[in-house]
Amino acid sequence: MRKPRDFDAELKALGDKARDLKARKVQQLGDLVIATGADTLTADQLAGALIVLAETKDAGKKEAWAKRGAAFFQSRARRNAPAPDGDAGGAPAQPSGAQPSPGRKGAT
């Protein structure tokens, strides 16, 4: 005879997993805000900008934002990856216009 399932324990485990995923999502969003330099904005400014982005219907603008975001993440991945054989080639790891994370004095 099979052992009966403990539905209460399974529901509790699923609830814990959902809570952990939500906490991780919030942490990652906070990390993204900091990495982009948007932490220098007030909460009202950031919320207003996000509302405008969410309400935008222009597909061209959304595509341009997506490309810029992808370039941001690619540059971060390149910057965080170790240089092959220790040879960086003398090229800067950041694309023009990108601000380094520490000391974001030039970020707007």
N, CA, C and O atoms as CSV, one atom per row, in Angstrom:
chain,resi,resn,atom,element,x,y,z
A,1,MET,N,N,0.835,-1.173,0.000
A,1,MET,CA,C,0.000,0.000,0.000
A,1,MET,C,C,0.887,1.245,0.000
A,1,MET,O,O,1.914,1.301,0.677
A,2,ARG,N,N,0.459,2.241,-0.781
A,2,ARG,CA,C,1.254,3.472,-0.888
A,2,ARG,C,C,1.072,4.345,0.329
A,2,ARG,O,O,0.029,4.348,0.982
A,3,LYS,N,N,2.112,5.077,0.604
A,3,LYS,CA,C,2.073,6.040,1.704
A,3,LYS,C,C,1.253,7.257,1.258
A,3,LYS,O,O,1.476,7.760,0.157
A,4,PRO,N,N,0.317,7.741,2.072
A,4,PRO,CA,C,-0.487,8.906,1.672
A,4,PRO,C,C,0.366,10.173,1.616
A,4,PRO,O,O,1.313,10.351,2.383
A,5,ARG,N,N,-0.009,11.048,0.674
A,5,ARG,CA,C,0.729,12.314,0.523
A,5,ARG,C,C,0.348,13.267,1.639
A,5,ARG,O,O,-0.795,13.303,2.097
A,6,ASP,N,N,1.331,14.032,2.061
A,6,ASP,CA,C,1.088,15.059,3.079
A,6,ASP,C,C,0.892,16.391,2.353
A,6,ASP,O,O,1.843,17.133,2.109
A,7,PHE,N,N,-0.379,16.672,2.013
A,7,PHE,CA,C,-0.679,17.867,1.234
A,7,PHE,C,C,-0.323,19.147,1.986
A,7,PHE,O,O,0.125,20.120,1.379
A,8,ASP,N,N,-0.520,19.151,3.292
A,8,ASP,CA,C,-0.194,20.351,4.072
A,8,ASP,C,C,1.298,20.673,3.989
A,8,ASP,O,O,1.675,21.834,3.830
A,9,ALA,N,N,2.135,19.661,4.095
A,9,ALA,CA,C,3.582,19.873,4.015
A,9,ALA,C,C,3.983,20.334,2.613
A,9,ALA,O,O,4.852,21.191,2.454
A,10,GLU,N,N,3.332,19.750,1.594
A,10,GLU,CA,C,3.641,20.152,0.220
A,10,GLU,C,C,3.220,21.597,-0.035
A,10,GLU,O,O,3.951,22.350,-0.677
A,11,LEU,N,N,2.048,21.989,0.463
A,11,LEU,CA,C,1.597,23.370,0.317
A,11,LEU,C,C,2.517,24.336,1.043
A,11,LEU,O,O,2.818,25.415,0.532
A,12,LYS,N,N,2.962,23.955,2.229
A,12,LYS,CA,C,3.884,24.806,2.984
A,12,LYS,C,C,5.197,24.955,2.225
A,12,LYS,O,O,5.749,26.053,2.155
A,13,ALA,N,N,5.707,23.856,1.653
A,13,ALA,CA,C,6.960,23.911,0.896
A,13,ALA,C,C,6.800,24.800,-0.344
A,13,ALA,O,O,7.698,25.574,-0.675
A,14,LEU,N,N,5.660,24.688,-1.024
A,14,LEU,CA,C,5.422,25.535,-2.195
A,14,LEU,C,C,5.311,27.005,-1.789
A,14,LEU,O,O,5.814,27.883,-2.489
A,15,GLY,N,N,4.661,27.268,-0.671
A,15,GLY,CA,C,4.554,28.645,-0.172
A,15,GLY,C,C,5.916,29.221,0.164
A,15,GLY,O,O,6.208,30.375,-0.146
A,16,ASP,N,N,6.751,28.403,0.804
A,16,ASP,CA,C,8.111,28.850,1.142
A,16,ASP,C,C,8.916,29.138,-0.119
A,16,ASP,O,O,9.657,30.119,-0.186
A,17,LYS,N,N,8.761,28.268,-1.122
A,17,LYS,CA,C,9.493,28.456,-2.372
A,17,LYS,C,C,9.025,29.731,-3.072
A,17,LYS,O,O,9.845,30.486,-3.595
A,18,ALA,N,N,7.716,29.977,-3.087
A,18,ALA,CA,C,7.181,31.188,-3.716
A,18,ALA,C,C,7.676,32.432,-2.986
A,18,ALA,O,O,8.011,33.428,-3.627
A,19,ARG,N,N,7.726,32.392,-1.680
A,19,ARG,CA,C,8.219,33.526,-0.891
A,19,ARG,C,C,9.695,33.780,-1.181
A,19,ARG,O,O,10.116,34.930,-1.307
A,20,ASP,N,N,10.477,32.715,-1.285
A,20,ASP,CA,C,11.902,32.859,-1.607
A,20,ASP,C,C,12.109,33.448,-3.006
A,20,ASP,O,O,12.976,34.298,-3.210
A,21,LEU,N,N,11.300,32.984,-3.966
A,21,LEU,CA,C,11.412,33.507,-5.336
A,21,LEU,C,C,11.044,34.989,-5.387
A,21,LEU,O,O,11.691,35.766,-6.088
A,22,LYS,N,N,10.014,35.378,-4.650
A,22,LYS,CA,C,9.616,36.783,-4.632
A,22,LYS,C,C,10.705,37.640,-3.989
A,22,LYS,O,O,11.005,38.732,-4.474
A,23,ALA,N,N,11.294,37.151,-2.907
A,23,ALA,CA,C,12.377,37.893,-2.253
A,23,ALA,C,C,13.577,38.028,-3.187
A,23,ALA,O,O,14.220,39.077,-3.225
A,24,ARG,N,N,13.880,36.966,-3.942
A,24,ARG,CA,C,15.007,37.021,-4.877
A,24,ARG,C,C,14.720,38.017,-6.002
A,24,ARG,O,O,15.615,38.743,-6.436
A,25,LYS,N,N,13.469,38.049,-6.472
A,25,LYS,CA,C,13.085,38.983,-7.526
A,25,LYS,C,C,13.250,40.422,-7.048
A,25,LYS,O,O,13.777,41.264,-7.774
A,26,VAL,N,N,12.803,40.700,-5.839
A,26,VAL,CA,C,12.937,42.050,-5.277
A,26,VAL,C,C,14.412,42.414,-5.140
A,26,VAL,O,O,14.803,43.537,-5.457
A,27,GLN,N,N,15.230,41.477,-4.674
A,27,GLN,CA,C,16.670,41.714,-4.526
A,27,GLN,C,C,17.303,42.009,-5.884
A,27,GLN,O,O,18.114,42.927,-6.003
A,28,GLN,N,N,16.939,41.240,-6.905
A,28,GLN,CA,C,17.505,41.448,-8.233
A,28,GLN,C,C,17.072,42.782,-8.828
A,28,GLN,O,O,17.863,43.445,-9.501
A,29,LEU,N,N,15.828,43.182,-8.588
A,29,LEU,CA,C,15.381,44.492,-9.070
A,29,LEU,C,C,16.163,45.608,-8.383
A,29,LEU,O,O,16.551,46.585,-9.024
A,30,GLY,N,N,16.392,45.463,-7.087
A,30,GLY,CA,C,17.193,46.449,-6.371
A,30,GLY,C,C,18.619,46.504,-6.899
A,30,GLY,O,O,19.188,47.583,-7.062
A,31,ASP,N,N,19.192,45.339,-7.164
A,31,ASP,CA,C,20.541,45.287,-7.728
A,31,ASP,C,C,20.596,45.967,-9.093
A,31,ASP,O,O,21.564,46.656,-9.412
A,32,LEU,N,N,19.542,45.769,-9.901
A,32,LEU,CA,C,19.484,46.390,-11.219
A,32,LEU,C,C,19.398,47.907,-11.108
A,32,LEU,O,O,20.055,48.627,-11.859
A,33,VAL,N,N,18.591,48.389,-10.174
A,33,VAL,CA,C,18.472,49.836,-9.964
A,33,VAL,C,C,19.825,50.422,-9.603
A,33,VAL,O,O,20.202,51.474,-10.119
A,34,ILE,N,N,20.548,49.764,-8.736
A,34,ILE,CA,C,21.864,50.241,-8.311
A,34,ILE,C,C,22.867,50.153,-9.466
A,34,ILE,O,O,23.634,51.088,-9.696
A,35,ALA,N,N,22.861,49.031,-10.191
A,35,ALA,CA,C,23.825,48.836,-11.278
A,35,ALA,C,C,23.654,49.863,-12.391
A,35,ALA,O,O,24.633,50.265,-13.020
A,36,THR,N,N,22.424,50.288,-12.636
A,36,THR,CA,C,22.182,51.257,-13.701
A,36,THR,C,C,22.394,52.692,-13.249
A,36,THR,O,O,22.376,53.612,-14.066
A,37,GLY,N,N,22.594,52.886,-11.965
A,37,GLY,CA,C,22.769,54.239,-11.446
A,37,GLY,C,C,21.448,54.923,-11.137
A,37,GLY,O,O,21.434,56.101,-10.777
A,38,ALA,N,N,20.340,54.211,-11.271
A,38,ALA,CA,C,19.026,54.795,-11.019
A,38,ALA,C,C,18.769,55.007,-9.532
A,38,ALA,O,O,17.765,55.614,-9.161
A,39,ASP,N,N,19.657,54.516,-8.681
A,39,ASP,CA,C,19.482,54.737,-7.245
A,39,ASP,C,C,19.729,56.190,-6.864
A,39,ASP,O,O,19.463,56.578,-5.726
A,40,THR,N,N,20.231,56.999,-7.788
A,40,THR,CA,C,20.427,58.421,-7.519
A,40,THR,C,C,19.129,59.202,-7.709
A,40,THR,O,O,19.041,60.366,-7.317
A,41,LEU,N,N,18.117,58.564,-8.314
A,41,LEU,CA,C,16.813,59.197,-8.502
A,41,LEU,C,C,15.981,59.050,-7.236
A,41,LEU,O,O,16.191,58.135,-6.440
A,42,THR,N,N,15.033,59.965,-7.065
A,42,THR,CA,C,14.099,59.799,-5.952
A,42,THR,C,C,13.125,58.685,-6.313
A,42,THR,O,O,13.004,58.306,-7.477
A,43,ALA,N,N,12.440,58.172,-5.315
A,43,ALA,CA,C,11.457,57.120,-5.562
A,43,ALA,C,C,10.350,57.634,-6.488
A,43,ALA,O,O,9.867,56.893,-7.344
A,44,ASP,N,N,9.950,58.891,-6.324
A,44,ASP,CA,C,8.914,59.466,-7.180
A,44,ASP,C,C,9.382,59.547,-8.631
A,44,ASP,O,O,8.620,59.242,-9.548
A,45,GLN,N,N,10.632,59.957,-8.842
A,45,GLN,CA,C,11.164,60.058,-10.202
A,45,GLN,C,C,11.248,58.675,-10.850
A,45,GLN,O,O,10.867,58.497,-12.007
A,46,LEU,N,N,11.744,57.715,-10.100
A,46,LEU,CA,C,11.887,56.364,-10.631
A,46,LEU,C,C,10.519,55.767,-10.944
A,46,LEU,O,O,10.338,55.155,-11.996
A,47,ALA,N,N,9.563,55.938,-10.049
A,47,ALA,CA,C,8.220,55.417,-10.286
A,47,ALA,C,C,7.602,56.091,-11.514
A,47,ALA,O,O,6.981,55.422,-12.341
A,48,GLY,N,N,7.769,57.402,-11.635
A,48,GLY,CA,C,7.228,58.112,-12.792
A,48,GLY,C,C,7.831,57.622,-14.092
A,48,GLY,O,O,7.120,57.438,-15.079
A,49,ALA,N,N,9.139,57.410,-14.099
A,49,ALA,CA,C,9.805,56.920,-15.308
A,49,ALA,C,C,9.310,55.524,-15.671
A,49,ALA,O,O,9.081,55.231,-16.844
A,50,LEU,N,N,9.147,54.673,-14.681
A,50,LEU,CA,C,8.669,53.318,-14.949
A,50,LEU,C,C,7.229,53.326,-15.456
A,50,LEU,O,O,6.870,52.519,-16.313
A,51,ILE,N,N,6.408,54.229,-14.934
A,51,ILE,CA,C,5.026,54.336,-15.410
A,51,ILE,C,C,4.999,54.760,-16.875
A,51,ILE,O,O,4.244,54.203,-17.672
A,52,VAL,N,N,5.828,55.750,-17.230
A,52,VAL,CA,C,5.893,56.194,-18.622
A,52,VAL,C,C,6.345,55.045,-19.520
A,52,VAL,O,O,5.801,54.853,-20.607
A,53,LEU,N,N,7.342,54.278,-19.064
A,53,LEU,CA,C,7.816,53.141,-19.854
A,53,LEU,C,C,6.712,52.111,-20.042
A,53,LEU,O,O,6.533,51.585,-21.140
A,54,ALA,N,N,5.976,51.820,-18.982
A,54,ALA,CA,C,4.928,50.812,-19.058
A,54,ALA,C,C,3.764,51.264,-19.936
A,54,ALA,O,O,3.111,50.437,-20.572
A,55,GLU,N,N,3.501,52.566,-19.975
A,55,GLU,CA,C,2.380,53.084,-20.759
A,55,GLU,C,C,2.730,53.328,-22.225
A,55,GLU,O,O,1.834,53.564,-23.036
A,56,THR,N,N,4.007,53.277,-22.577
A,56,THR,CA,C,4.433,53.562,-23.951
A,56,THR,C,C,3.957,52.467,-24.894
A,56,THR,O,O,4.159,51.278,-24.646
A,57,LYS,N,N,3.324,52.891,-25.975
A,57,LYS,CA,C,2.812,51.957,-26.985
A,57,LYS,C,C,3.704,51.904,-28.218
A,57,LYS,O,O,3.537,51.021,-29.060
A,58,ASP,N,N,4.649,52.833,-28.340
A,58,ASP,CA,C,5.523,52.926,-29.510
A,58,ASP,C,C,6.495,51.749,-29.542
A,58,ASP,O,O,7.406,51.659,-28.718
A,59,ALA,N,N,6.292,50.856,-30.495
A,59,ALA,CA,C,7.132,49.658,-30.607
A,59,ALA,C,C,8.582,50.011,-30.901
A,59,ALA,O,O,9.490,49.315,-30.447
A,60,GLY,N,N,8.814,51.087,-31.656
A,60,GLY,CA,C,10.178,51.504,-31.972
A,60,GLY,C,C,10.949,51.910,-30.726
A,60,GLY,O,O,12.115,51.552,-30.562
A,61,LYS,N,N,10.291,52.657,-29.850
A,61,LYS,CA,C,10.937,53.061,-28.596
A,61,LYS,C,C,11.234,51.848,-27.728
A,61,LYS,O,O,12.313,51.739,-27.144
A,62,LYS,N,N,10.270,50.939,-27.648
A,62,LYS,CA,C,10.476,49.747,-26.826
A,62,LYS,C,C,11.635,48.906,-27.362
A,62,LYS,O,O,12.425,48.364,-26.588
A,63,GLU,N,N,11.733,48.799,-28.677
A,63,GLU,CA,C,12.827,48.038,-29.283
A,63,GLU,C,C,14.171,48.711,-28.998
A,63,GLU,O,O,15.153,48.031,-28.698
A,64,ALA,N,N,14.218,50.031,-29.089
A,64,ALA,CA,C,15.460,50.757,-28.798
A,64,ALA,C,C,15.855,50.565,-27.332
A,64,ALA,O,O,17.033,50.385,-27.024
A,65,TRP,N,N,14.877,50.604,-26.435
A,65,TRP,CA,C,15.174,50.389,-25.012
A,65,TRP,C,C,15.670,48.966,-24.777
A,65,TRP,O,O,16.581,48.741,-23.980
A,66,ALA,N,N,15.058,48.002,-25.482
A,66,ALA,CA,C,15.480,46.609,-25.337
A,66,ALA,C,C,16.922,46.420,-25.805
A,66,ALA,O,O,17.701,45.715,-25.164
A,67,LYS,N,N,17.272,47.054,-26.929
A,67,LYS,CA,C,18.645,46.947,-27.430
A,67,LYS,C,C,19.632,47.577,-26.454
A,67,LYS,O,O,20.705,47.032,-26.197
A,68,ARG,N,N,19.253,48.732,-25.916
A,68,ARG,CA,C,20.134,49.400,-24.957
A,68,ARG,C,C,20.304,48.559,-23.691
A,68,ARG,O,O,21.400,48.481,-23.138
A,69,GLY,N,N,19.219,47.932,-23.235
A,69,GLY,CA,C,19.290,47.060,-22.062
A,69,GLY,C,C,20.150,45.837,-22.320
A,69,GLY,O,O,20.948,45.437,-21.471
A,70,ALA,N,N,19.985,45.242,-23.499
A,70,ALA,CA,C,20.799,44.076,-23.845
A,70,ALA,C,C,22.275,44.457,-23.899
A,70,ALA,O,O,23.129,43.702,-23.435
A,71,ALA,N,N,22.576,45.621,-24.462
A,71,ALA,CA,C,23.973,46.081,-24.521
A,71,ALA,C,C,24.521,46.303,-23.115
A,71,ALA,O,O,25.690,46.022,-22.851
A,72,PHE,N,N,23.677,46.808,-22.211
A,72,PHE,CA,C,24.102,47.017,-20.824
A,72,PHE,C,C,24.496,45.691,-20.180
A,72,PHE,O,O,25.551,45.588,-19.555
A,73,PHE,N,N,23.641,44.674,-20.336
A,73,PHE,CA,C,23.925,43.379,-19.723
A,73,PHE,C,C,25.118,42.700,-20.382
A,73,PHE,O,O,25.903,42.043,-19.698
A,74,GLN,N,N,25.268,42.845,-21.694
A,74,GLN,CA,C,26.422,42.252,-22.372
A,74,GLN,C,C,27.716,42.905,-21.915
A,74,GLN,O,O,28.726,42.225,-21.735
A,75,SER,N,N,27.694,44.216,-21.726
A,75,SER,CA,C,28.908,44.900,-21.287
A,75,SER,C,C,29.260,44.494,-19.863
A,75,SER,O,O,30.438,44.372,-19.530
A,76,ARG,N,N,28.259,44.285,-19.023
A,76,ARG,CA,C,28.506,43.844,-17.644
A,76,ARG,C,C,29.075,42.433,-17.634
A,76,ARG,O,O,29.978,42.134,-16.853
A,77,ALA,N,N,28.552,41.561,-18.496
A,77,ALA,CA,C,29.047,40.185,-18.556
A,77,ALA,C,C,30.491,40.175,-19.036
A,77,ALA,O,O,31.317,39.420,-18.522
A,78,ARG,N,N,30.791,41.007,-20.014
A,78,ARG,CA,C,32.152,41.092,-20.544
A,78,ARG,C,C,33.096,41.647,-19.485
A,78,ARG,O,O,34.223,41.173,-19.340
A,79,ARG,N,N,32.633,42.649,-18.747
A,79,ARG,CA,C,33.458,43.292,-17.731
A,79,ARG,C,C,33.718,42.344,-16.562
A,79,ARG,O,O,34.789,42.386,-15.958
A,80,ASN,N,N,32.743,41.488,-16.239
A,80,ASN,CA,C,32.886,40.583,-15.107
A,80,ASN,C,C,33.613,39.297,-15.463
A,80,ASN,O,O,34.071,38.586,-14.569
A,81,ALA,N,N,33.730,38.984,-16.745
A,81,ALA,CA,C,34.405,37.758,-17.173
A,81,ALA,C,C,35.912,37.961,-17.103
A,81,ALA,O,O,36.409,39.042,-17.420
A,82,PRO,N,N,36.645,36.927,-16.690
A,82,PRO,CA,C,38.108,37.056,-16.671
A,82,PRO,C,C,38.655,37.145,-18.084
A,82,PRO,O,O,38.127,36.528,-19.010
A,83,ALA,N,N,39.716,37.916,-18.237
A,83,ALA,CA,C,40.344,38.075,-19.546
A,83,ALA,C,C,41.017,36.762,-19.936
A,83,ALA,O,O,41.691,36.157,-19.102
A,84,PRO,N,N,40.855,36.300,-21.186
A,84,PRO,CA,C,41.488,35.051,-21.601
A,84,PRO,C,C,43.006,35.197,-21.625
A,84,PRO,O,O,43.543,36.132,-22.219
A,85,ASP,N,N,43.683,34.267,-20.979
A,85,ASP,CA,C,45.149,34.237,-20.911
A,85,ASP,C,C,45.733,35.525,-20.354
A,85,ASP,O,O,46.900,35.827,-20.607
A,86,GLY,N,N,44.954,36.287,-19.607
A,86,GLY,CA,C,45.463,37.506,-18.992
A,86,GLY,C,C,45.693,38.638,-19.966
A,86,GLY,O,O,46.252,39.663,-19.576
A,87,ASP,N,N,45.286,38.500,-21.229
A,87,ASP,CA,C,45.499,39.539,-22.221
A,87,ASP,C,C,44.196,40.270,-22.469
A,87,ASP,O,O,43.289,39.729,-23.101
A,88,ALA,N,N,44.094,41.505,-21.975
A,88,ALA,CA,C,42.876,42.288,-22.157
A,88,ALA,C,C,42.900,43.015,-23.491
A,88,ALA,O,O,41.875,43.564,-23.897
A,89,GLY,N,N,44.009,43.041,-24.176
A,89,GLY,CA,C,44.087,43.680,-25.480
A,89,GLY,C,C,44.122,45.189,-25.412
A,89,GLY,O,O,44.140,45.852,-26.449
A,90,GLY,N,N,44.131,45.747,-24.213
A,90,GLY,CA,C,44.203,47.181,-24.061
A,90,GLY,C,C,42.894,47.897,-24.332
A,90,GLY,O,O,42.834,49.121,-24.214
A,91,ALA,N,N,41.854,47.178,-24.688
A,91,ALA,CA,C,40.565,47.810,-24.969
A,91,ALA,C,C,39.792,47.990,-23.666
A,91,ALA,O,O,39.860,47.135,-22.782
A,92,PRO,N,N,39.059,49.093,-23.540
A,92,PRO,CA,C,38.270,49.274,-22.333
A,92,PRO,C,C,37.140,48.256,-22.278
A,92,PRO,O,O,36.595,47.868,-23.311
A,93,ALA,N,N,36.789,47.825,-21.067
A,93,ALA,CA,C,35.755,46.817,-20.891
A,93,ALA,C,C,34.370,47.421,-20.949
A,93,ALA,O,O,33.387,46.691,-21.077
A,94,GLN,N,N,34.264,48.763,-20.856
A,94,GLN,CA,C,32.966,49.406,-20.845
A,94,GLN,C,C,32.732,50.137,-22.153
A,94,GLN,O,O,33.642,50.762,-22.697
A,95,PRO,N,N,31.499,50.054,-22.658
A,95,PRO,CA,C,31.195,50.835,-23.852
A,95,PRO,C,C,31.128,52.308,-23.491
A,95,PRO,O,O,30.960,52.658,-22.323
A,96,SER,N,N,31.257,53.169,-24.488
A,96,SER,CA,C,31.205,54.595,-24.207
A,96,SER,C,C,29.855,54.946,-23.610
A,96,SER,O,O,28.824,54.419,-24.026
A,97,GLY,N,N,29.869,55.837,-22.634
A,97,GLY,CA,C,28.642,56.251,-21.980
A,97,GLY,C,C,28.312,55.441,-20.748
A,97,GLY,O,O,27.464,55.860,-19.961
A,98,ALA,N,N,28.946,54.298,-20.545
A,98,ALA,CA,C,28.674,53.497,-19.359
A,98,ALA,C,C,29.431,54.060,-18.178
A,98,ALA,O,O,30.567,54.515,-18.307
A,99,GLN,N,N,28.796,54.025,-17.041
A,99,GLN,CA,C,29.413,54.535,-15.827
A,99,GLN,C,C,29.829,53.375,-14.944
A,99,GLN,O,O,29.073,52.413,-14.807
A,100,PRO,N,N,31.012,53.434,-14.340
A,100,PRO,CA,C,31.404,52.377,-13.420
A,100,PRO,C,C,30.526,52.415,-12.177
A,100,PRO,O,O,30.037,53.477,-11.791
A,101,SER,N,N,30.326,51.263,-11.553
A,101,SER,CA,C,29.460,51.179,-10.386
A,101,SER,C,C,29.964,52.000,-9.212
A,101,SER,O,O,29.195,52.794,-8.669
A,102,PRO,N,N,31.238,51.851,-8.782
A,102,PRO,CA,C,31.682,52.642,-7.623
A,102,PRO,C,C,31.837,54.104,-7.989
A,102,PRO,O,O,32.358,54.436,-9.054
A,103,GLY,N,N,31.389,54.968,-7.110
A,103,GLY,CA,C,31.583,56.397,-7.291
A,103,GLY,C,C,30.874,56.946,-8.521
A,103,GLY,O,O,31.514,57.530,-9.396
A,104,ARG,N,N,29.587,56.769,-8.594
A,104,ARG,CA,C,28.820,57.183,-9.767
A,104,ARG,C,C,28.628,58.693,-9.794
A,104,ARG,O,O,27.494,59.164,-9.886
A,105,LYS,N,N,29.701,59.456,-9.717
A,105,LYS,CA,C,29.608,60.907,-9.702
A,105,LYS,C,C,29.094,61.446,-11.021
A,105,LYS,O,O,28.403,62.464,-11.042
A,106,GLY,N,N,29.420,60.780,-12.130
A,106,GLY,CA,C,29.029,61.273,-13.435
A,106,GLY,C,C,27.686,60.746,-13.884
A,106,GLY,O,O,27.221,61.123,-14.959
A,107,ALA,N,N,27.035,59.882,-13.101
A,107,ALA,CA,C,25.755,59.316,-13.509
A,107,ALA,C,C,24.666,60.359,-13.392
A,107,ALA,O,O,24.666,61.185,-12.480
A,108,THR,N,N,23.729,60.305,-14.344
A,108,THR,CA,C,22.601,61.249,-14.296
A,108,THR,C,C,21.308,60.536,-14.107
A,108,THR,O,O,20.256,61.171,-14.044
